[in-house]
Amino acid sequence: MINNLLEEPIKPKGYSSGIEPTWCPGCGDFGVTNALSRAFSDNRLDPTNTVVVSGIGCSSRLPLWMNPYGFHSLHGRALPVAIGMKIANPKLDIIVTMGDGDCFSIGGGHFPHACRRNFDMVAIVMDNKMYALTKNQCSPTSRVGYPGSLSPAGNVDEPMNTVGLAIANGATFVAQTFSGKPKHVRAMIDAGLKHNGFAFINVLSPCPTFNKFETFEYWKGLVAEIPEDHDTSDKIAAWKLTEEGIDDGKLPIGIFYQVDRPTYSDQVRTVKEKFHSVPADQVDMNAIFDELSPHKM
């Protein structure tokens, strides 16, 4: 995805806006912000040609803490806003930051199409398994039995397999990580930035204020890195990982799936080149109008 490189790298602090985050102490989203700054620095991203787009929610405040251009959009609409930017200026490096509710509930209709059309951007979901900004309601990724503020008897809905959803709908890079492993988060973001196409990264990001079950300690004991011999080009194997897990049901973190496929911008460019291959003076518009005339149909 990286289209704009600086000649000299900027230190990670150079990608910070200097505004102090308003997240609760211990929020998992801090780890994502730090990893982004380091990955930006490692890859020498140009802040003047980089845009961080978000929706609404705790995670979506992230552009405020970053130095590159930011767009804090509407609830569930981060992806279409980012897509509009990419279509208007394909040379921009675009990173989208969302929460699980923002992306998969109100924004759920946009996600499959962003995957299948392979827009060249990185989409990061900070998944805390509930709505935190509105004080603890169940989200599409909440476990069965989760006691949200509007479901005191426990959530009755099965959680979405969001990583599997990305694979099934055609994302060309699909990964999962855990904010309690900062080096791993940084590595996944780095790989996503280098990928040419739609890169989806699900980050398990605990909420210490409301979610007292899926804590840092809980995830530390549950996650396991995907084995090095996993074939990331095998779509069926990637899907099975999302359903079956590894090491007796542990939750996999790492790159599930990665393939090369023309991006949306690549395909549009091909169409334009084909169109412009016909000299303008050889196009007879009157003949075209006559052919399309309703009197001849």
ChimeraX commands (.cxc) that place a marker at each C-alpha (Angstrom):
marker #1 position 0.00,0.00,0.00 radius 0.5
marker #1 position 2.84,2.39,0.73 radius 0.5
marker #1 position 2.84,5.06,-1.98 radius 0.5
marker #1 position 4.67,7.91,-0.27 radius 0.5
marker #1 position 8.10,7.46,1.30 radius 0.5
marker #1 position 10.14,10.06,3.12 radius 0.5
marker #1 position 13.83,10.32,2.26 radius 0.5
marker #1 position 14.66,10.42,5.96 radius 0.5
marker #1 position 12.61,8.57,8.61 radius 0.5
marker #1 position 10.69,10.37,11.32 radius 0.5
marker #1 position 10.89,9.07,14.87 radius 0.5
marker #1 position 7.67,7.44,16.18 radius 0.5
marker #1 position 6.99,10.51,18.34 radius 0.5
marker #1 position 6.89,12.57,15.15 radius 0.5
marker #1 position 3.66,10.78,14.19 radius 0.5
marker #1 position 1.98,11.84,17.44 radius 0.5
marker #1 position -0.23,14.93,17.50 radius 0.5
marker #1 position 0.85,15.76,21.04 radius 0.5
marker #1 position -2.77,15.67,22.24 radius 0.5
marker #1 position -3.14,13.49,25.33 radius 0.5
marker #1 position -5.53,10.57,24.70 radius 0.5
marker #1 position -8.73,10.51,26.74 radius 0.5
marker #1 position -8.91,6.72,26.89 radius 0.5
marker #1 position -9.21,5.06,30.27 radius 0.5
marker #1 position -5.96,3.95,31.93 radius 0.5
marker #1 position -5.11,0.45,30.75 radius 0.5
marker #1 position -7.17,0.64,27.54 radius 0.5
marker #1 position -5.96,-1.79,24.90 radius 0.5
marker #1 position -6.20,0.90,22.23 radius 0.5
marker #1 position -3.03,2.58,23.53 radius 0.5
marker #1 position -1.08,-0.40,22.22 radius 0.5
marker #1 position -2.53,0.06,18.75 radius 0.5
marker #1 position -1.64,3.77,18.66 radius 0.5
marker #1 position 1.93,3.08,19.73 radius 0.5
marker #1 position 2.29,0.25,17.21 radius 0.5
marker #1 position 0.93,2.47,14.42 radius 0.5
marker #1 position 3.43,5.24,15.21 radius 0.5
marker #1 position 6.31,2.77,15.18 radius 0.5
marker #1 position 5.13,1.07,11.98 radius 0.5
marker #1 position 4.74,4.47,10.28 radius 0.5
marker #1 position 8.29,5.35,11.32 radius 0.5
marker #1 position 9.70,1.98,10.23 radius 0.5
marker #1 position 8.11,2.38,6.79 radius 0.5
marker #1 position 8.95,6.10,6.44 radius 0.5
marker #1 position 5.35,7.09,5.72 radius 0.5
marker #1 position 4.89,10.70,4.67 radius 0.5
marker #1 position 2.41,12.30,7.13 radius 0.5
marker #1 position 1.34,14.84,4.50 radius 0.5
marker #1 position 0.13,12.05,2.21 radius 0.5
marker #1 position -1.26,9.72,4.87 radius 0.5
marker #1 position -4.83,9.79,6.19 radius 0.5
marker #1 position -6.19,8.00,9.27 radius 0.5
marker #1 position -9.98,7.63,8.97 radius 0.5
marker #1 position -12.29,6.53,11.78 radius 0.5
marker #1 position -15.96,6.17,12.62 radius 0.5
marker #1 position -17.46,6.65,16.09 radius 0.5
marker #1 position -16.48,4.95,19.34 radius 0.5
marker #1 position -13.55,4.83,21.74 radius 0.5
marker #1 position -11.27,3.38,19.07 radius 0.5
marker #1 position -12.36,5.99,16.55 radius 0.5
marker #1 position -10.77,8.79,18.55 radius 0.5
marker #1 position -7.40,7.49,17.38 radius 0.5
marker #1 position -6.89,10.02,14.51 radius 0.5
marker #1 position -6.92,12.80,17.10 radius 0.5
marker #1 position -3.75,11.43,18.69 radius 0.5
marker #1 position -1.90,11.04,15.36 radius 0.5
marker #1 position 0.02,13.64,13.34 radius 0.5
marker #1 position -0.97,12.55,9.78 radius 0.5
marker #1 position -4.22,13.86,8.33 radius 0.5
marker #1 position -7.28,12.47,10.11 radius 0.5
marker #1 position -10.99,12.24,9.43 radius 0.5
marker #1 position -13.33,11.45,12.34 radius 0.5
marker #1 position -16.44,10.45,10.41 radius 0.5
marker #1 position -19.91,9.12,11.23 radius 0.5
marker #1 position -20.86,5.97,13.09 radius 0.5
marker #1 position -20.28,2.97,10.83 radius 0.5
marker #1 position -19.22,5.09,7.85 radius 0.5
marker #1 position -15.43,5.06,8.15 radius 0.5
marker #1 position -14.99,2.63,5.25 radius 0.5
marker #1 position -17.11,4.48,2.65 radius 0.5
marker #1 position -15.41,7.76,3.60 radius 0.5
marker #1 position -11.99,6.12,3.20 radius 0.5
marker #1 position -13.05,4.53,-0.09 radius 0.5
marker #1 position -14.14,7.93,-1.41 radius 0.5
marker #1 position -10.75,9.37,-0.53 radius 0.5
marker #1 position -8.93,6.50,-2.23 radius 0.5
marker #1 position -10.98,6.80,-5.41 radius 0.5
marker #1 position -10.44,10.57,-5.50 radius 0.5
marker #1 position -6.70,10.28,-4.85 radius 0.5
marker #1 position -5.33,6.73,-5.28 radius 0.5
marker #1 position -1.85,7.88,-4.22 radius 0.5
marker #1 position -2.92,8.50,-0.62 radius 0.5
marker #1 position -1.87,6.00,2.06 radius 0.5
marker #1 position -5.08,5.32,4.00 radius 0.5
marker #1 position -5.50,3.60,7.35 radius 0.5
marker #1 position -8.98,3.02,8.79 radius 0.5
marker #1 position -9.47,2.53,12.54 radius 0.5
marker #1 position -12.77,1.19,13.86 radius 0.5
marker #1 position -14.32,-0.69,16.75 radius 0.5
marker #1 position -16.18,-3.99,16.56 radius 0.5
marker #1 position -19.58,-2.32,16.85 radius 0.5
marker #1 position -18.68,0.48,14.46 radius 0.5
marker #1 position -17.43,-1.88,11.74 radius 0.5
marker #1 position -19.63,-4.96,12.09 radius 0.5
marker #1 position -22.97,-3.58,13.33 radius 0.5
marker #1 position -24.05,-0.25,11.87 radius 0.5
marker #1 position -21.13,-0.42,9.42 radius 0.5
marker #1 position -21.64,-4.08,8.60 radius 0.5
marker #1 position -23.08,-3.43,5.16 radius 0.5
marker #1 position -19.92,-1.66,4.00 radius 0.5
marker #1 position -17.34,-4.19,5.20 radius 0.5
marker #1 position -18.00,-7.07,2.73 radius 0.5
marker #1 position -17.84,-4.74,-0.27 radius 0.5
marker #1 position -14.60,-3.13,0.88 radius 0.5
marker #1 position -13.14,-6.64,1.11 radius 0.5
marker #1 position -14.35,-7.95,-2.25 radius 0.5
marker #1 position -13.43,-4.82,-4.22 radius 0.5
marker #1 position -9.91,-4.93,-2.78 radius 0.5
marker #1 position -9.40,-1.24,-2.08 radius 0.5
marker #1 position -5.75,-0.55,-1.31 radius 0.5
marker #1 position -5.90,0.41,2.38 radius 0.5
marker #1 position -5.39,-0.97,5.88 radius 0.5
marker #1 position -8.50,-1.51,8.02 radius 0.5
marker #1 position -7.84,-2.01,11.74 radius 0.5
marker #1 position -10.62,-3.08,14.10 radius 0.5
marker #1 position -9.98,-2.68,17.82 radius 0.5
marker #1 position -12.18,-5.44,19.16 radius 0.5
marker #1 position -13.11,-5.11,22.84 radius 0.5
marker #1 position -16.20,-7.34,22.47 radius 0.5
marker #1 position -18.70,-4.63,23.47 radius 0.5
marker #1 position -19.70,-0.97,23.04 radius 0.5
marker #1 position -17.59,1.01,25.50 radius 0.5
marker #1 position -18.28,4.65,24.60 radius 0.5
marker #1 position -22.00,4.22,25.34 radius 0.5
marker #1 position -21.19,2.30,28.52 radius 0.5
marker #1 position -21.31,-1.43,27.95 radius 0.5
marker #1 position -23.83,-2.74,25.45 radius 0.5
marker #1 position -23.37,-6.01,23.57 radius 0.5
marker #1 position -21.73,-5.80,20.15 radius 0.5
marker #1 position -21.68,-8.29,17.25 radius 0.5
marker #1 position -18.56,-9.88,18.79 radius 0.5
marker #1 position -19.84,-10.20,22.38 radius 0.5
marker #1 position -19.82,-13.75,23.74 radius 0.5
marker #1 position -23.04,-15.57,24.60 radius 0.5
marker #1 position -23.94,-14.71,28.19 radius 0.5
marker #1 position -22.09,-11.39,28.25 radius 0.5
marker #1 position -23.92,-9.12,30.76 radius 0.5
marker #1 position -24.30,-5.85,28.86 radius 0.5
marker #1 position -26.16,-2.87,30.29 radius 0.5
marker #1 position -29.18,-3.62,28.06 radius 0.5
marker #1 position -28.95,-7.40,28.51 radius 0.5
marker #1 position -28.51,-7.98,32.26 radius 0.5
marker #1 position -29.57,-11.62,31.89 radius 0.5
marker #1 position -26.77,-12.16,29.38 radius 0.5
marker #1 position -26.32,-11.84,25.63 radius 0.5
marker #1 position -28.27,-14.47,23.67 radius 0.5
marker #1 position -26.70,-13.87,20.24 radius 0.5
marker #1 position -23.80,-15.89,18.85 radius 0.5
marker #1 position -20.71,-13.73,18.18 radius 0.5
marker #1 position -19.67,-13.07,14.59 radius 0.5
marker #1 position -16.60,-14.76,13.16 radius 0.5
marker #1 position -15.20,-11.48,11.88 radius 0.5
marker #1 position -11.87,-12.84,10.69 radius 0.5
marker #1 position -13.71,-15.54,8.76 radius 0.5
marker #1 position -16.04,-12.88,7.35 radius 0.5
marker #1 position -13.08,-10.98,5.91 radius 0.5
marker #1 position -11.66,-14.14,4.34 radius 0.5
marker #1 position -15.01,-15.21,2.89 radius 0.5
marker #1 position -15.67,-11.81,1.34 radius 0.5
marker #1 position -12.39,-11.53,-0.51 radius 0.5
marker #1 position -10.00,-9.48,1.62 radius 0.5
marker #1 position -6.51,-10.18,0.28 radius 0.5
marker #1 position -4.75,-9.78,3.65 radius 0.5
marker #1 position -6.35,-10.99,6.88 radius 0.5
marker #1 position -4.60,-10.99,10.25 radius 0.5
marker #1 position -5.36,-10.98,13.96 radius 0.5
marker #1 position -3.29,-9.77,16.87 radius 0.5
marker #1 position -3.57,-8.86,20.57 radius 0.5
marker #1 position -2.74,-5.44,22.00 radius 0.5
marker #1 position -1.02,-7.12,24.96 radius 0.5
marker #1 position 1.71,-8.20,22.53 radius 0.5
marker #1 position 3.00,-4.85,21.20 radius 0.5
marker #1 position 5.74,-6.33,19.00 radius 0.5
marker #1 position 3.19,-8.63,17.36 radius 0.5
marker #1 position 0.74,-5.76,16.77 radius 0.5
marker #1 position 3.54,-3.75,15.18 radius 0.5
marker #1 position 4.54,-6.69,12.97 radius 0.5
marker #1 position 0.96,-7.21,11.73 radius 0.5
marker #1 position 0.51,-3.50,10.96 radius 0.5
marker #1 position 3.88,-3.46,9.19 radius 0.5
marker #1 position 2.84,-6.44,7.04 radius 0.5
marker #1 position -0.54,-4.82,6.32 radius 0.5
marker #1 position 1.09,-1.56,5.23 radius 0.5
marker #1 position 3.37,-3.42,2.84 radius 0.5
marker #1 position 0.47,-5.39,1.30 radius 0.5
marker #1 position -0.97,-4.21,-2.00 radius 0.5
marker #1 position -4.74,-4.45,-1.51 radius 0.5
marker #1 position -7.32,-4.52,1.28 radius 0.5
marker #1 position -5.57,-5.46,4.52 radius 0.5
marker #1 position -7.82,-6.31,7.48 radius 0.5
marker #1 position -6.30,-6.56,10.96 radius 0.5
marker #1 position -8.45,-7.55,13.94 radius 0.5
marker #1 position -6.88,-6.45,17.22 radius 0.5
marker #1 position -8.10,-8.01,20.47 radius 0.5
marker #1 position -8.12,-4.84,22.57 radius 0.5
marker #1 position -9.41,-5.25,26.16 radius 0.5
marker #1 position -11.64,-2.66,27.83 radius 0.5
marker #1 position -10.59,-2.54,31.52 radius 0.5
marker #1 position -13.52,-0.32,32.51 radius 0.5
marker #1 position -16.51,-2.40,31.44 radius 0.5
marker #1 position -15.39,-5.82,30.18 radius 0.5
marker #1 position -14.21,-7.61,33.29 radius 0.5
marker #1 position -14.11,-11.02,31.59 radius 0.5
marker #1 position -12.00,-10.62,28.42 radius 0.5
marker #1 position -9.07,-8.96,30.17 radius 0.5
marker #1 position -5.39,-8.80,29.25 radius 0.5
marker #1 position -4.72,-11.84,31.44 radius 0.5
marker #1 position -7.60,-13.73,29.82 radius 0.5
marker #1 position -6.30,-13.16,26.29 radius 0.5
marker #1 position -2.68,-13.87,27.25 radius 0.5
marker #1 position -3.72,-17.36,28.26 radius 0.5
marker #1 position -5.93,-17.94,25.22 radius 0.5
marker #1 position -4.04,-16.67,22.17 radius 0.5
marker #1 position -1.40,-18.62,20.26 radius 0.5
marker #1 position 0.65,-17.64,17.23 radius 0.5
marker #1 position -0.19,-19.28,13.91 radius 0.5
marker #1 position 2.49,-21.89,13.04 radius 0.5
marker #1 position 5.14,-20.81,10.54 radius 0.5
marker #1 position 4.25,-23.69,8.22 radius 0.5
marker #1 position 0.69,-22.37,7.71 radius 0.5
marker #1 position 0.04,-21.72,4.01 radius 0.5
marker #1 position -1.34,-18.17,3.93 radius 0.5
marker #1 position -2.49,-18.64,0.33 radius 0.5
marker #1 position -4.80,-21.54,1.30 radius 0.5
marker #1 position -8.24,-20.01,1.80 radius 0.5
marker #1 position -9.80,-23.19,3.21 radius 0.5
marker #1 position -6.98,-23.67,5.71 radius 0.5
marker #1 position -7.31,-20.02,6.76 radius 0.5
marker #1 position -11.04,-20.44,7.29 radius 0.5
marker #1 position -10.54,-23.58,9.36 radius 0.5
marker #1 position -8.16,-21.68,11.62 radius 0.5
marker #1 position -10.89,-19.15,12.40 radius 0.5
marker #1 position -13.34,-21.92,13.35 radius 0.5
marker #1 position -11.17,-24.57,14.96 radius 0.5
marker #1 position -8.31,-22.56,16.44 radius 0.5
marker #1 position -4.91,-24.10,17.20 radius 0.5
marker #1 position -3.29,-25.97,20.09 radius 0.5
marker #1 position -6.50,-27.41,21.53 radius 0.5
marker #1 position -8.76,-24.51,20.65 radius 0.5
marker #1 position -6.51,-21.53,21.35 radius 0.5
marker #1 position -7.31,-18.35,19.43 radius 0.5
marker #1 position -4.87,-17.85,16.54 radius 0.5
marker #1 position -2.96,-14.60,16.08 radius 0.5
marker #1 position -0.89,-13.86,13.00 radius 0.5
marker #1 position -1.53,-13.78,9.26 radius 0.5
marker #1 position -4.40,-16.08,8.29 radius 0.5
marker #1 position -4.60,-15.28,4.60 radius 0.5
marker #1 position -2.65,-13.28,2.04 radius 0.5
marker #1 position -2.84,-13.33,-1.76 radius 0.5
marker #1 position -2.05,-10.98,-4.63 radius 0.5
marker #1 position -4.98,-9.66,-6.64 radius 0.5
marker #1 position -5.43,-6.45,-8.66 radius 0.5
marker #1 position -6.71,-3.61,-6.50 radius 0.5
marker #1 position -9.74,-1.51,-7.34 radius 0.5
marker #1 position -7.44,1.34,-8.42 radius 0.5
marker #1 position -5.43,-1.04,-10.62 radius 0.5
marker #1 position -8.56,-2.18,-12.43 radius 0.5
marker #1 position -9.89,1.36,-12.91 radius 0.5
marker #1 position -6.50,2.39,-14.31 radius 0.5
marker #1 position -6.66,-0.49,-16.80 radius 0.5
marker #1 position -10.11,0.60,-17.98 radius 0.5
marker #1 position -8.92,4.19,-18.41 radius 0.5
marker #1 position -5.87,3.11,-20.37 radius 0.5
marker #1 position -8.04,1.02,-22.67 radius 0.5
marker #1 position -10.40,3.95,-23.21 radius 0.5
marker #1 position -7.59,6.41,-23.93 radius 0.5
marker #1 position -6.03,4.00,-26.42 radius 0.5
marker #1 position -8.60,5.21,-28.97 radius 0.5
marker #1 position -7.64,8.64,-30.38 radius 0.5
marker #1 position -10.33,11.26,-29.79 radius 0.5
marker #1 position -10.49,12.19,-33.48 radius 0.5
marker #1 position -11.46,8.61,-34.32 radius 0.5
marker #1 position -14.55,8.64,-32.11 radius 0.5
marker #1 position -17.74,9.45,-34.03 radius 0.5
marker #1 position -20.17,10.53,-31.31 radius 0.5
marker #1 position -23.03,11.03,-33.79 radius 0.5
marker #1 position -22.74,7.40,-34.86 radius 0.5
marker #1 position -22.88,6.33,-31.22 radius 0.5
marker #1 position -25.96,8.49,-30.58 radius 0.5
marker #1 position -27.65,7.07,-33.67 radius 0.5
marker #1 position -26.90,3.53,-32.53 radius 0.5
marker #1 position -28.45,4.20,-29.13 radius 0.5
marker #1 position -31.44,6.05,-30.51 radius 0.5
marker #1 position -34.74,4.57,-29.27 radius 0.5
marker #1 position -36.05,4.69,-32.84 radius 0.5
marker #1 position -33.49,2.05,-33.83 radius 0.5
marker #1 position -34.10,-0.26,-30.88 radius 0.5
marker link #1:1,2 radius 0.2
marker link #1:2,3 radius 0.2
marker link #1:3,4 radius 0.2
marker link #1:4,5 radius 0.2
marker link #1:5,6 radius 0.2
marker link #1:6,7 radius 0.2
marker link #1:7,8 radius 0.2
marker link #1:8,9 radius 0.2
marker link #1:9,10 radius 0.2
marker link #1:10,11 radius 0.2
marker link #1:11,12 radius 0.2
marker link #1:12,13 radius 0.2
marker link #1:13,14 radius 0.2
marker link #1:14,15 radius 0.2
marker link #1:15,16 radius 0.2
marker link #1:16,17 radius 0.2
marker link #1:17,18 radius 0.2
marker link #1:18,19 radius 0.2
marker link #1:19,20 radius 0.2
marker link #1:20,21 radius 0.2
marker link #1:21,22 radius 0.2
marker link #1:22,23 radius 0.2
marker link #1:23,24 radius 0.2
marker link #1:24,25 radius 0.2
marker link #1:25,26 radius 0.2
marker link #1:26,27 radius 0.2
marker link #1:27,28 radius 0.2
marker link #1:28,29 radius 0.2
marker link #1:29,30 radius 0.2
marker link #1:30,31 radius 0.2
marker link #1:31,32 radius 0.2
marker link #1:32,33 radius 0.2
marker link #1:33,34 radius 0.2
marker link #1:34,35 radius 0.2
marker link #1:35,36 radius 0.2
marker link #1:36,37 radius 0.2
marker link #1:37,38 radius 0.2
marker link #1:38,39 radius 0.2
marker link #1:39,40 radius 0.2
marker link #1:40,41 radius 0.2
marker link #1:41,42 radius 0.2
marker link #1:42,43 radius 0.2
marker link #1:43,44 radius 0.2
marker link #1:44,45 radius 0.2
marker link #1:45,46 radius 0.2
marker link #1:46,47 radius 0.2
marker link #1:47,48 radius 0.2
marker link #1:48,49 radius 0.2
marker link #1:49,50 radius 0.2
marker link #1:50,51 radius 0.2
marker link #1:51,52 radius 0.2
marker link #1:52,53 radius 0.2
marker link #1:53,54 radius 0.2
marker link #1:54,55 radius 0.2
marker link #1:55,56 radius 0.2
marker link #1:56,57 radius 0.2
marker link #1:57,58 radius 0.2
marker link #1:58,59 radius 0.2
marker link #1:59,60 radius 0.2
marker link #1:60,61 radius 0.2
marker link #1:61,62 radius 0.2
marker link #1:62,63 radius 0.2
marker link #1:63,64 radius 0.2
marker link #1:64,65 radius 0.2
marker link #1:65,66 radius 0.2
marker link #1:66,67 radius 0.2
marker link #1:67,68 radius 0.2
marker link #1:68,69 radius 0.2
marker link #1:69,70 radius 0.2
marker link #1:70,71 radius 0.2
marker link #1:71,72 radius 0.2
marker link #1:72,73 radius 0.2
marker link #1:73,74 radius 0.2
marker link #1:74,75 radius 0.2
marker link #1:75,76 radius 0.2
marker link #1:76,77 radius 0.2
marker link #1:77,78 radius 0.2
marker link #1:78,79 radius 0.2
marker link #1:79,80 radius 0.2
marker link #1:80,81 radius 0.2
marker link #1:81,82 radius 0.2
marker link #1:82,83 radius 0.2
marker link #1:83,84 radius 0.2
marker link #1:84,85 radius 0.2
marker link #1:85,86 radius 0.2
marker link #1:86,87 radius 0.2
marker link #1:87,88 radius 0.2
marker link #1:88,89 radius 0.2
marker link #1:89,90 radius 0.2
marker link #1:90,91 radius 0.2
marker link #1:91,92 radius 0.2
marker link #1:92,93 radius 0.2
marker link #1:93,94 radius 0.2
marker link #1:94,95 radius 0.2
marker link #1:95,96 radius 0.2
marker link #1:96,97 radius 0.2
marker link #1:97,98 radius 0.2
marker link #1:98,99 radius 0.2
marker link #1:99,100 radius 0.2
marker link #1:100,101 radius 0.2
marker link #1:101,102 radius 0.2
marker link #1:102,103 radius 0.2
marker link #1:103,104 radius 0.2
marker link #1:104,105 radius 0.2
marker link #1:105,106 radius 0.2
marker link #1:106,107 radius 0.2
marker link #1:107,108 radius 0.2
marker link #1:108,109 radius 0.2
marker link #1:109,110 radius 0.2
marker link #1:110,111 radius 0.2
marker link #1:111,112 radius 0.2
marker link #1:112,113 radius 0.2
marker link #1:113,114 radius 0.2
marker link #1:114,115 radius 0.2
marker link #1:115,116 radius 0.2
marker link #1:116,117 radius 0.2
marker link #1:117,118 radius 0.2
marker link #1:118,119 radius 0.2
marker link #1:119,120 radius 0.2
marker link #1:120,121 radius 0.2
marker link #1:121,122 radius 0.2
marker link #1:122,123 radius 0.2
marker link #1:123,124 radius 0.2
marker link #1:124,125 radius 0.2
marker link #1:125,126 radius 0.2
marker link #1:126,127 radius 0.2
marker link #1:127,128 radius 0.2
marker link #1:128,129 radius 0.2
marker link #1:129,130 radius 0.2
marker link #1:130,131 radius 0.2
marker link #1:131,132 radius 0.2
marker link #1:132,133 radius 0.2
marker link #1:133,134 radius 0.2
marker link #1:134,135 radius 0.2
marker link #1:135,136 radius 0.2
marker link #1:136,137 radius 0.2
marker link #1:137,138 radius 0.2
marker link #1:138,139 radius 0.2
marker link #1:139,140 radius 0.2
marker link #1:140,141 radius 0.2
marker link #1:141,142 radius 0.2
marker link #1:142,143 radius 0.2
marker link #1:143,144 radius 0.2
marker link #1:144,145 radius 0.2
marker link #1:145,146 radius 0.2
marker link #1:146,147 radius 0.2
marker link #1:147,148 radius 0.2
marker link #1:148,149 radius 0.2
marker link #1:149,150 radius 0.2
marker link #1:150,151 radius 0.2
marker link #1:151,152 radius 0.2
marker link #1:152,153 radius 0.2
marker link #1:153,154 radius 0.2
marker link #1:154,155 radius 0.2
marker link #1:155,156 radius 0.2
marker link #1:156,157 radius 0.2
marker link #1:157,158 radius 0.2
marker link #1:158,159 radius 0.2
marker link #1:159,160 radius 0.2
marker link #1:160,161 radius 0.2
marker link #1:161,162 radius 0.2
marker link #1:162,163 radius 0.2
marker link #1:163,164 radius 0.2
marker link #1:164,165 radius 0.2
marker link #1:165,166 radius 0.2
marker link #1:166,167 radius 0.2
marker link #1:167,168 radius 0.2
marker link #1:168,169 radius 0.2
marker link #1:169,170 radius 0.2
marker link #1:170,171 radius 0.2
marker link #1:171,172 radius 0.2
marker link #1:172,173 radius 0.2
marker link #1:173,174 radius 0.2
marker link #1:174,175 radius 0.2
marker link #1:175,176 radius 0.2
marker link #1:176,177 radius 0.2
marker link #1:177,178 radius 0.2
marker link #1:178,179 radius 0.2
marker link #1:179,180 radius 0.2
marker link #1:180,181 radius 0.2
marker link #1:181,182 radius 0.2
marker link #1:182,183 radius 0.2
marker link #1:183,184 radius 0.2
marker link #1:184,185 radius 0.2
marker link #1:185,186 radius 0.2
marker link #1:186,187 radius 0.2
marker link #1:187,188 radius 0.2
marker link #1:188,189 radius 0.2
marker link #1:189,190 radius 0.2
marker link #1:190,191 radius 0.2
marker link #1:191,192 radius 0.2
marker link #1:192,193 radius 0.2
marker link #1:193,194 radius 0.2
marker link #1:194,195 radius 0.2
marker link #1:195,196 radius 0.2
marker link #1:196,197 radius 0.2
marker link #1:197,198 radius 0.2
marker link #1:198,199 radius 0.2
marker link #1:199,200 radius 0.2
marker link #1:200,201 radius 0.2
marker link #1:201,202 radius 0.2
marker link #1:202,203 radius 0.2
marker link #1:203,204 radius 0.2
marker link #1:204,205 radius 0.2
marker link #1:205,206 radius 0.2
marker link #1:206,207 radius 0.2
marker link #1:207,208 radius 0.2
marker link #1:208,209 radius 0.2
marker link #1:209,210 radius 0.2
marker link #1:210,211 radius 0.2
marker link #1:211,212 radius 0.2
marker link #1:212,213 radius 0.2
marker link #1:213,214 radius 0.2
marker link #1:214,215 radius 0.2
marker link #1:215,216 radius 0.2
marker link #1:216,217 radius 0.2
marker link #1:217,218 radius 0.2
marker link #1:218,219 radius 0.2
marker link #1:219,220 radius 0.2
marker link #1:220,221 radius 0.2
marker link #1:221,222 radius 0.2
marker link #1:222,223 radius 0.2
marker link #1:223,224 radius 0.2
marker link #1:224,225 radius 0.2
marker link #1:225,226 radius 0.2
marker link #1:226,227 radius 0.2
marker link #1:227,228 radius 0.2
marker link #1:228,229 radius 0.2
marker link #1:229,230 radius 0.2
marker link #1:230,231 radius 0.2
marker link #1:231,232 radius 0.2
marker link #1:232,233 radius 0.2
marker link #1:233,234 radius 0.2
marker link #1:234,235 radius 0.2
marker link #1:235,236 radius 0.2
marker link #1:236,237 radius 0.2
marker link #1:237,238 radius 0.2
marker link #1:238,239 radius 0.2
marker link #1:239,240 radius 0.2
marker link #1:240,241 radius 0.2
marker link #1:241,242 radius 0.2
marker link #1:242,243 radius 0.2
marker link #1:243,244 radius 0.2
marker link #1:244,245 radius 0.2
marker link #1:245,246 radius 0.2
marker link #1:246,247 radius 0.2
marker link #1:247,248 radius 0.2
marker link #1:248,249 radius 0.2
marker link #1:249,250 radius 0.2
marker link #1:250,251 radius 0.2
marker link #1:251,252 radius 0.2
marker link #1:252,253 radius 0.2
marker link #1:253,254 radius 0.2
marker link #1:254,255 radius 0.2
marker link #1:255,256 radius 0.2
marker link #1:256,257 radius 0.2
marker link #1:257,258 radius 0.2
marker link #1:258,259 radius 0.2
marker link #1:259,260 radius 0.2
marker link #1:260,261 radius 0.2
marker link #1:261,262 radius 0.2
marker link #1:262,263 radius 0.2
marker link #1:263,264 radius 0.2
marker link #1:264,265 radius 0.2
marker link #1:265,266 radius 0.2
marker link #1:266,267 radius 0.2
marker link #1:267,268 radius 0.2
marker link #1:268,269 radius 0.2
marker link #1:269,270 radius 0.2
marker link #1:270,271 radius 0.2
marker link #1:271,272 radius 0.2
marker link #1:272,273 radius 0.2
marker link #1:273,274 radius 0.2
marker link #1:274,275 radius 0.2
marker link #1:275,276 radius 0.2
marker link #1:276,277 radius 0.2
marker link #1:277,278 radius 0.2
marker link #1:278,279 radius 0.2
marker link #1:279,280 radius 0.2
marker link #1:280,281 radius 0.2
marker link #1:281,282 radius 0.2
marker link #1:282,283 radius 0.2
marker link #1:283,284 radius 0.2
marker link #1:284,285 radius 0.2
marker link #1:285,286 radius 0.2
marker link #1:286,287 radius 0.2
marker link #1:287,288 radius 0.2
marker link #1:288,289 radius 0.2
marker link #1:289,290 radius 0.2
marker link #1:290,291 radius 0.2
marker link #1:291,292 radius 0.2
marker link #1:292,293 radius 0.2
marker link #1:293,294 radius 0.2
marker link #1:294,295 radius 0.2
marker link #1:295,296 radius 0.2
marker link #1:296,297 radius 0.2
view
